[in-house]
Amino acid sequence: MLKSLIALWLFALTLSVPQLGNAQQEQKAAPADTPKTDPELVAMATKLMGELGKHGIHRVVIVDLRSPSQPAEQRQNAAGKWLADQIAAGLRASTPATSVGRAVDASDATTDADAIVSGTFTRATAGRMEISLSVKLKDSSSEAIAPIVHEAAVPPDLPEQNSENLPDKIYRSGRAGVSDPTCLRCPYPEYSYEARRDKVNGTVVLDVLVTAEGTVQDAVVTRKLGSGLDEKAVKTVKGWKLKPCIKDGQAVTCWTNIQILFRIYP
């Protein structure tokens, strides 16, 4: 009887060993199924990680990157989604202590995030692209850190894009023969209740994206004043109408620096 039990136990052991080996092989094979991250985008994620750490930001949501010419009502962009996935994967790999979420746009971002990372991508030179990332505090128009700009080779896996059909690079006014935009209809922002009560004086500095049609597509606070004045400045400037930047006789989309002076006279 004892011999029979030993034989039965040995038979069961021989059946279980191959199964254990298969499980180990599956665990080893799993990392190979993880999508590869582009090394140049990982480098950008590392740069982003360093800036987030400096400012004590540990919970972020990365939204799909956009083409500067992408209509606001168009929520999805295959290339922008792929780029955001890559940057998110690079962040998760390099900084496990940071919580990294993903969303299509800011309206889908979770409420427990410290900041939202958004960005644009454009053509830089032949075979290369430029990516610009902005980090804004949750539920605020204020930018948490300066824009992070990174140039990289166009990834071979970038969906539906190549170096020929990437969107054109956006210019900076006052550089490379690009004129500054001028105001056509630029109402001044109102004071907030808090700023008027506390008699706050100072200047809000904005980085503003002006389209070739003279409308303001985006406005980022680069120098804050607080007391609700940063939000007032952004909201008002987004309604401005301007004569656009001109390069070589043609209207072009450009970034420009705008200073809004707030002053209460005694």
Secondary structure as a PSIPRED ss2 file (coil, helix, strand):
# PSIPRED VFORMAT (PSIPRED V4.0)

   1 M C   1.000  0.000  0.000
   2 L H   0.000  1.000  0.000
   3 K H   0.000  1.000  0.000
   4 S H   0.000  1.000  0.000
   5 L H   0.000  1.000  0.000
   6 I H   0.000  1.000  0.000
   7 A H   0.000  1.000  0.000
   8 L H   0.000  1.000  0.000
   9 W H   0.000  1.000  0.000
  10 L H   0.000  1.000  0.000
  11 F H   0.000  1.000  0.000
  12 A H   0.000  1.000  0.000
  13 L H   0.000  1.000  0.000
  14 T H   0.000  1.000  0.000
  15 L H   0.000  1.000  0.000
  16 S H   0.000  1.000  0.000
  17 V H   0.000  1.000  0.000
  18 P H   0.000  1.000  0.000
  19 Q H   0.000  1.000  0.000
  20 L H   0.000  1.000  0.000
  21 G H   0.000  1.000  0.000
  22 N H   0.000  1.000  0.000
  23 A H   0.000  1.000  0.000
  24 Q H   0.000  1.000  0.000
  25 Q H   0.000  1.000  0.000
  26 E H   0.000  1.000  0.000
  27 Q H   0.000  1.000  0.000
  28 K H   0.000  1.000  0.000
  29 A H   0.000  1.000  0.000
  30 A H   0.000  1.000  0.000
  31 P H   0.000  1.000  0.000
  32 A H   0.000  1.000  0.000
  33 D H   0.000  1.000  0.000
  34 T C   1.000  0.000  0.000
  35 P C   1.000  0.000  0.000
  36 K C   1.000  0.000  0.000
  37 T C   1.000  0.000  0.000
  38 D C   1.000  0.000  0.000
  39 P H   0.000  1.000  0.000
  40 E H   0.000  1.000  0.000
  41 L H   0.000  1.000  0.000
  42 V H   0.000  1.000  0.000
  43 A H   0.000  1.000  0.000
  44 M H   0.000  1.000  0.000
  45 A H   0.000  1.000  0.000
  46 T H   0.000  1.000  0.000
  47 K H   0.000  1.000  0.000
  48 L H   0.000  1.000  0.000
  49 M H   0.000  1.000  0.000
  50 G H   0.000  1.000  0.000
  51 E H   0.000  1.000  0.000
  52 L H   0.000  1.000  0.000
  53 G H   0.000  1.000  0.000
  54 K H   0.000  1.000  0.000
  55 H C   1.000  0.000  0.000
  56 G C   1.000  0.000  0.000
  57 I C   1.000  0.000  0.000
  58 H C   1.000  0.000  0.000
  59 R E   0.000  0.000  1.000
  60 V E   0.000  0.000  1.000
  61 V E   0.000  0.000  1.000
  62 I E   0.000  0.000  1.000
  63 V E   0.000  0.000  1.000
  64 D C   1.000  0.000  0.000
  65 L C   1.000  0.000  0.000
  66 R E   0.000  0.000  1.000
  67 S C   1.000  0.000  0.000
  68 P C   1.000  0.000  0.000
  69 S C   1.000  0.000  0.000
  70 Q C   1.000  0.000  0.000
  71 P C   1.000  0.000  0.000
  72 A C   1.000  0.000  0.000
  73 E C   1.000  0.000  0.000
  74 Q C   1.000  0.000  0.000
  75 R C   1.000  0.000  0.000
  76 Q C   1.000  0.000  0.000
  77 N C   1.000  0.000  0.000
  78 A H   0.000  1.000  0.000
  79 A H   0.000  1.000  0.000
  80 G H   0.000  1.000  0.000
  81 K H   0.000  1.000  0.000
  82 W H   0.000  1.000  0.000
  83 L H   0.000  1.000  0.000
  84 A H   0.000  1.000  0.000
  85 D H   0.000  1.000  0.000
  86 Q H   0.000  1.000  0.000
  87 I H   0.000  1.000  0.000
  88 A H   0.000  1.000  0.000
  89 A H   0.000  1.000  0.000
  90 G H   0.000  1.000  0.000
  91 L H   0.000  1.000  0.000
  92 R H   0.000  1.000  0.000
  93 A H   0.000  1.000  0.000
  94 S H   0.000  1.000  0.000
  95 T C   1.000  0.000  0.000
  96 P C   1.000  0.000  0.000
  97 A C   1.000  0.000  0.000
  98 T C   1.000  0.000  0.000
  99 S E   0.000  0.000  1.000
 100 V E   0.000  0.000  1.000
 101 G E   0.000  0.000  1.000
 102 R E   0.000  0.000  1.000
 103 A E   0.000  0.000  1.000
 104 V C   1.000  0.000  0.000
 105 D C   1.000  0.000  0.000
 106 A H   0.000  1.000  0.000
 107 S H   0.000  1.000  0.000
 108 D H   0.000  1.000  0.000
 109 A C   1.000  0.000  0.000
 110 T C   1.000  0.000  0.000
 111 T C   1.000  0.000  0.000
 112 D C   1.000  0.000  0.000
 113 A C   1.000  0.000  0.000
 114 D C   1.000  0.000  0.000
 115 A E   0.000  0.000  1.000
 116 I E   0.000  0.000  1.000
 117 V E   0.000  0.000  1.000
 118 S E   0.000  0.000  1.000
 119 G E   0.000  0.000  1.000
 120 T E   0.000  0.000  1.000
 121 F E   0.000  0.000  1.000
 122 T E   0.000  0.000  1.000
 123 R E   0.000  0.000  1.000
 124 A C   1.000  0.000  0.000
 125 T C   1.000  0.000  0.000
 126 A C   1.000  0.000  0.000
 127 G C   1.000  0.000  0.000
 128 R E   0.000  0.000  1.000
 129 M E   0.000  0.000  1.000
 130 E E   0.000  0.000  1.000
 131 I E   0.000  0.000  1.000
 132 S E   0.000  0.000  1.000
 133 L E   0.000  0.000  1.000
 134 S E   0.000  0.000  1.000
 135 V E   0.000  0.000  1.000
 136 K E   0.000  0.000  1.000
 137 L E   0.000  0.000  1.000
 138 K C   1.000  0.000  0.000
 139 D C   1.000  0.000  0.000
 140 S C   1.000  0.000  0.000
 141 S C   1.000  0.000  0.000
 142 S E   0.000  0.000  1.000
 143 E E   0.000  0.000  1.000
 144 A C   1.000  0.000  0.000
 145 I C   1.000  0.000  0.000
 146 A C   1.000  0.000  0.000
 147 P C   1.000  0.000  0.000
 148 I E   0.000  0.000  1.000
 149 V E   0.000  0.000  1.000
 150 H E   0.000  0.000  1.000
 151 E E   0.000  0.000  1.000
 152 A E   0.000  0.000  1.000
 153 A E   0.000  0.000  1.000
 154 V C   1.000  0.000  0.000
 155 P C   1.000  0.000  0.000
 156 P C   1.000  0.000  0.000
 157 D C   1.000  0.000  0.000
 158 L C   1.000  0.000  0.000
 159 P C   1.000  0.000  0.000
 160 E C   1.000  0.000  0.000
 161 Q C   1.000  0.000  0.000
 162 N C   1.000  0.000  0.000
 163 S C   1.000  0.000  0.000
 164 E C   1.000  0.000  0.000
 165 N C   1.000  0.000  0.000
 166 L C   1.000  0.000  0.000
 167 P C   1.000  0.000  0.000
 168 D C   1.000  0.000  0.000
 169 K C   1.000  0.000  0.000
 170 I C   1.000  0.000  0.000
 171 Y E   0.000  0.000  1.000
 172 R E   0.000  0.000  1.000
 173 S C   1.000  0.000  0.000
 174 G C   1.000  0.000  0.000
 175 R C   1.000  0.000  0.000
 176 A C   1.000  0.000  0.000
 177 G C   1.000  0.000  0.000
 178 V C   1.000  0.000  0.000
 179 S C   1.000  0.000  0.000
 180 D C   1.000  0.000  0.000
 181 P C   1.000  0.000  0.000
 182 T E   0.000  0.000  1.000
 183 C E   0.000  0.000  1.000
 184 L E   0.000  0.000  1.000
 185 R E   0.000  0.000  1.000
 186 C C   1.000  0.000  0.000
 187 P C   1.000  0.000  0.000
 188 Y C   1.000  0.000  0.000
 189 P C   1.000  0.000  0.000
 190 E C   1.000  0.000  0.000
 191 Y C   1.000  0.000  0.000
 192 S C   1.000  0.000  0.000
 193 Y H   0.000  1.000  0.000
 194 E H   0.000  1.000  0.000
 195 A H   0.000  1.000  0.000
 196 R H   0.000  1.000  0.000
 197 R H   0.000  1.000  0.000
 198 D C   1.000  0.000  0.000
 199 K C   1.000  0.000  0.000
 200 V C   1.000  0.000  0.000
 201 N C   1.000  0.000  0.000
 202 G E   0.000  0.000  1.000
 203 T E   0.000  0.000  1.000
 204 V E   0.000  0.000  1.000
 205 V E   0.000  0.000  1.000
 206 L E   0.000  0.000  1.000
 207 D E   0.000  0.000  1.000
 208 V E   0.000  0.000  1.000
 209 L E   0.000  0.000  1.000
 210 V E   0.000  0.000  1.000
 211 T C   1.000  0.000  0.000
 212 A C   1.000  0.000  0.000
 213 E C   1.000  0.000  0.000
 214 G C   1.000  0.000  0.000
 215 T E   0.000  0.000  1.000
 216 V E   0.000  0.000  1.000
 217 Q E   0.000  0.000  1.000
 218 D E   0.000  0.000  1.000
 219 A E   0.000  0.000  1.000
 220 V E   0.000  0.000  1.000
 221 V E   0.000  0.000  1.000
 222 T E   0.000  0.000  1.000
 223 R E   0.000  0.000  1.000
 224 K C   1.000  0.000  0.000
 225 L C   1.000  0.000  0.000
 226 G C   1.000  0.000  0.000
 227 S C   1.000  0.000  0.000
 228 G C   1.000  0.000  0.000
 229 L H   0.000  1.000  0.000
 230 D H   0.000  1.000  0.000
 231 E H   0.000  1.000  0.000
 232 K H   0.000  1.000  0.000
 233 A H   0.000  1.000  0.000
 234 V H   0.000  1.000  0.000
 235 K H   0.000  1.000  0.000
 236 T H   0.000  1.000  0.000
 237 V H   0.000  1.000  0.000
 238 K C   1.000  0.000  0.000
 239 G C   1.000  0.000  0.000
 240 W C   1.000  0.000  0.000
 241 K E   0.000  0.000  1.000
 242 L E   0.000  0.000  1.000
 243 K E   0.000  0.000  1.000
 244 P C   1.000  0.000  0.000
 245 C E   0.000  0.000  1.000
 246 I E   0.000  0.000  1.000
 247 K E   0.000  0.000  1.000
 248 D C   1.000  0.000  0.000
 249 G C   1.000  0.000  0.000
 250 Q E   0.000  0.000  1.000
 251 A E   0.000  0.000  1.000
 252 V E   0.000  0.000  1.000
 253 T C   1.000  0.000  0.000
 254 C E   0.000  0.000  1.000
 255 W E   0.000  0.000  1.000
 256 T E   0.000  0.000  1.000
 257 N E   0.000  0.000  1.000
 258 I E   0.000  0.000  1.000
 259 Q E   0.000  0.000  1.000
 260 I E   0.000  0.000  1.000
 261 L E   0.000  0.000  1.000
 262 F E   0.000  0.000  1.000
 263 R C   1.000  0.000  0.000
 264 I C   1.000  0.000  0.000
 265 Y C   1.000  0.000  0.000
 266 P C   1.000  0.000  0.000
